[in-house]
């Protein structure tokens, strides 16, 4: 049996934030990115006016300022339980949205253990106390429509004290998604680039993964990649263009819908591990791996890569030529987005990298994202991929 997992509704376009008023919430708990809040007082004044008109009490909980840790989520969930909301409103990038998803689990199940939380697609019932609305302020993570939340949990290893853990359950998909381009205008160029590339990786890995093809979401994946290739260079040139911003929001959500219905792969499985050694945007860490991962996977999914290439405009006589054309388009996109290519580019010294290389390989093999890769990669193949950025 196949499934396509979507939110109840996706609202998009200028002014779509007004949809919040129709929910008629009594108590709204808002998880908000701190920097976004500082730079967008007019947007929050507008939101406050909506709440005031509806007689909605609200509480603002600020994000951690990085990808969330288990401790932060647990502490914030205490405040959520004390406030007792019937609406959870997450406003921020993927880290804020992911944190809010897991907070909701602790809101309804404060005694849940990490083992129970990590039991994929087997969470106890949630969404019984509050509706969940996601308002992404970046265009790439896709968290607004996915069944996954990523956070750092203790590893027990002093050399690498935290490891990324993906919490997964279709119950985590928000009820409503609001894609208002005004909420992305203050996104810096570097984050616009990193999240846009993340959207591309989501769509590509979902399209080629080893899960059954999905008639409902695969078309979204192709269109998402085409939109990123088209609109990411444009929005980097004209960051105040609301139409370009809106198109990137749509691309990101389309990529997220594919990820929610299929799976990710080795770019995520390996890239996430490098980010444990040097903090960087998630989109950067997974994109750095992508060219080498494409080469590694092409032996079993050349046809899919060729289909992607042709959809985004590559003219090729055969599938192998299409693959090279796809890699050339990707190279141009990474250049325009100023994506780091090596550990030196991200400020990670080679000694630290090589010291932890075996651990990176082991953690990559054990990462849940690797289960969706189109082919199983050996430790030596993972080593080879990692060494392309050394």
N, C-alpha and C positions, 0 to 999 in steps of 0.2 A: 504494500500500500504506500502510495506517495502522498505528500501533503505540501501545501503552500501556506506558510504562516504569516499573516499580515495583521497590522493593528486594525482596530475598528474603523477608524477614519484617518485620512491624511489631509490636513488643510494646508494649502500653499498659496503663495502670492502676498503682495503687500497688504498689510492690515489684517492678516489672518490670525494674529494674536487675539483679536476681538472674540474669537470663538470661546475663549475661556469664560466669558460672561454667560454663555448658554448652559454651562454646567451647574450653575447655581449652588456652588459649594458653600458650606457653612464655615469650614475651617481649612485653610490651605497651608500646607507645609512646603515651602519653596527651598529647594537646594540650588544654590546659585554660585557660579564662578565668581570669585572675588574680584579679579581684575576686570572682568566684563561689567560687573556691577559698578565699579569705580568710573569706568569710561562711558557708561551709558545711563546717566541719571534720568534723561528724558524718557527712556523706555520704561524704567521702573516707576516713574511718575505716572505714566499711562496705565501701567498694570495696577498700581495702587488705586487709581481712579476707578478702574473696573471693579476691584474688590470693594471699594467704598460704596459704589452704586448698588452692588449686590448685597451689601451688608455682610461681607465675608471677612472673618478674622484671619490674619495671616502671620506666619512666622518665617523669617529668613535664616537659613542655615548655610554658611559659606563652605565652598568646596575646599579641598585640602591643598590645592595649588599644584598638584602633581597627580600621577595615577594613584588611586586610593589604596590605602593599607587596610587590612582587616581591622586593626585597632581603631582607626578613624571611623570606619563604617559602624562598628559596634557602639562607639561613644555617641555618634550622631543619632543612632537609632534610639538611644535613651531619650534624647530630646524630642524625637518624633513621637514616642509613646506618651511622654508627658503632655505634649500638645494635643494629641488625639485627632489628627486630620481626617477629613473625608475626601480630600484632594491632595495628591502629591504632584507638585509641579517642579520638574527638573529643567533648569535653564543653564546651559553650558555646553562644553565639548564632551567628547566621549567619556572622559574621566568622571565628570560630574554626573552624567547620565548613568554610567555603570555603578557609581557609588549609590545613587538614589535607588537603583534596582535592588541592590543587596540590602540597603537600609530597610526597604519595605519587607523583605523576608524577616529581618530581625524585629520589625515593628509587630508583625503578626506571630512570630515564633522566637521570642527573646532567648530561649534556652537551647536553640539549635546548635549542634556541634559543628566544627569545621568539616568533619567527615560527612555529616549529613548534608551540609551546605554544598559540598563538592560532589555529591552523588548526582551525576549528570542526568537531567530530565526526570528526576525523581524527588523534587522538592515537595514538602507538604503544601496544602492549598494556601494560596495568597489571593490578593485582590478582593478580599471580603470586606475590608474596612474603608478602602479609599479607591477612587479612580486615579489613574496615573497618566499624566500628560508630559510629553517630552518636547522641549523647545531647543533644538540644537543651535549652537552659536558658531559651530565650525561645520565645514562641508566635507566629510570624508569618513568619519568613524563608522557611520551606519548604526550606531548603538540605539538610535531612536526606533529602529524597527527589528532589531535582532533579539534573539533569545539568550544572549550571552552577556555576562558582565565580567570584566577582567580586573583583578585586584592583586596587590602584593600580600603574600602570606609568609609567615616565618618558615625558613627552610631547615633550621637546625644546623646549618653549616656556617661556621664563623667567617669563612672566606667569602661566602656569598649569602648573607643573612636572610635575604628575601628572594622569593621566586614568584613569578607571575602565575596566577591560577585562574582558569576560566570557569566561572559558575554558569551553568546552562540549564534552562528550562523554558519551555514555550510560555509559561505563565509570566516570565519576565518581560515579554514584549509589551510596550506601553499600549494603553487603550487608545490614546489619541496622539497624533504627531502634528506639530505646527511648524511649518517651514516659512517663516516670515523673513525675507531677505534683509530687512532692516536690522535684524539681530546678528547679522554677519559682517556688517560694514566696518566695524572696528577691529576685525581680525587682522593681525599683522601679516605681512607678506610671507614670512617664513612659515607661519602656521597655516595660512591659506595654501601654500605649496605642499606642506607635509600632509595635511588632511586630504587635499585633492588627490595626491598620489595614493594615499591609503584607500580612497574610494576605488581607484583603478585596480589596486591589488585585490581588494575584496571581490570585485566583479570578475577579474580574471581567474583567481583561485577557485571561486565558486563554479565558474563555467567549465573548468577542466578537471574538477575534483573527481574522485572515484565513486561518488554517490550517484544514483540514477539521475539522468537528465530530467529537468523539471519544466514542463511546457508553460507553466505560469510565470516562472522567474527567469528563465534563461534569456528571454528577449530583453528583460530589464538589464541583465548583465552586459549584453552587447551594446545596448543603447547608453548605458552608464559609461563604458569605456570610450565610446565615440564622443560623448559630451565632455569628458575630462580632457581628451586630446584636443578638442575644439576650444573649450571655454576656459581651461586653466591658464593657458598662455594669455588669453584676452583679459581675464580678471586680474592677473598679475600686472598687466599694463594699465588697466583702468579699474582700480579697486573700489571706486565709488559707483560703478555701474550696477544698478539694481537688477537689471536683466541678466547680466553675466553671473551675478551672485545667486540669483534664483536658479539659473540653469545648473550651477555647481551643487546647490542644495538638492535638486532633483536627481542629479547624477549620484550623489552620495547616498541618498535614500534608496535609489534603484540598486546600487551595489549592496547595500545592507539587506534588501529584500532577497537578493540572490544568496547572500551569505546565510540568511535565516532559513532559507529553504533547502540549501545544499550544505557546503562545508568550506573551510579554508584549507591550507596546505603548508608546504615546507617553508614558504617565505615567512609565514607567521610563526611556524614552529621553531625555526632557527633564529629569525630576526629578534623575536622577543627575548631570547637568551642573551644576545649581545647587549640589549638595553639594560640588563641587570649589572653590567660592568660599567656602563657610562650612560647617564640619563640623557635621553633624546626623545623627540616626539615619536610616538608609536608608528606613524606613517613613514617616518624616516627609516626606522629600524627594519621594517618589513620590505620596504622598497629597495634598500641596499642589497638585499638577497635576491631580488626578483630576476635579474638577467641570468645569473648562474642557475637558479632553480628552473627557469624556462629551458635552458640547455639540458639540464639533468632529466627533465620530464618529457622532453620532446620525443624520446624514443617510443613512448606509449600514447601520446596525445597530440601528435603532429597535426592531425586533421582538425582538432579543436583550435589549436593555435593559428592554423591557416585560416579558419573561419573567422576568427577574431580579426586577423590582419586584413582580410578582404572587407569586413564590415566597417572598419575604421578608415578604409580608403586605399589600402595597399594593392597595387596592380602586380600580379605575379603569374608566371606561366605554370608553376607547379607549387605544391605545398612546401617544399624545402625553400624555395625562393620567397614564398609568403612568410615563412618563419624568420628569415633574415630581414625581410622588410619590417616585420613586427618589432624585431629587436632594434632596428634603426629608428623607428618611430619612438620607441621607448627611450632610446639614448637621447634623442632630441628633447623629449619631454623632461627627462631628468636634468638636462642641461639648462633648459628654460627655468625649471623649478629650483635650480641650484641645490640639487640633492647631493649630500655627501656620498662618496663612492668607497672611501677607505676608512680604516680606524684612525688614521692620522687626521682625516678631515673632521672627525668628531672629537678629536682631542684625547683619544685612548692610546696609551703607549703600547708598543708591541710586546714588551716584556710582560706586562699584565695580561695582555691578550693570550700570549702563548702559554703562560703559567696556568691559565684557566681553560685552555682549549679543550682538554679532555672532558672537563666538567660541562662545558658548553655543548659538546657532542652528546654526552649522556642526557642532559636536560632536554636537548632538542629531540632525541629519540623518544623520550618519555612525554613530550608535550602532546596534549590531546589533538592539536591542529594537524599533527603528522598523520593521524588516522585517515584524514581526508585527502592526503596527497595522492595523485594518480598512480604513483608507484612507490614501493617501499625503498627507502634510501639506506644504504649500508653506512656504518660509522665512517668508513673511509670516504664515501661520497659526501657525507655531511662535512667532514674535515676539508675536503676539496672546495666545497662551496664557501665555507668560512674563510679559507685561505685566499679566496679571490678578493677579499676586502682587507687583507693583512698588509 
